[in-house]
């Protein structure tokens, strides 16, 4: 689903641009992601798994709009 490069880019987005939105919609997974990220860094398998889940859940929730925003890195107005 996500290449290593795409996952790394999404992790950067998750930690900066859409953290608050993801906390609202996927609180448990985002808190898990942030906890493992802080303890072990972004390469932690649990951290990566949480990011992959969030990515898939956002595709299900917002579909093409989410994918377009990932590609363009335009997050203004994303809810």
Secondary structure, 3 states (H helix, E strand, C coil): CCCHHHHHHHHHHHHHCCHHHHHHHCHHHHHHHHHHHHHHCCCCHHHHHHHHHHHHHHHHHHHHHHHHHHHHCCCCCCC
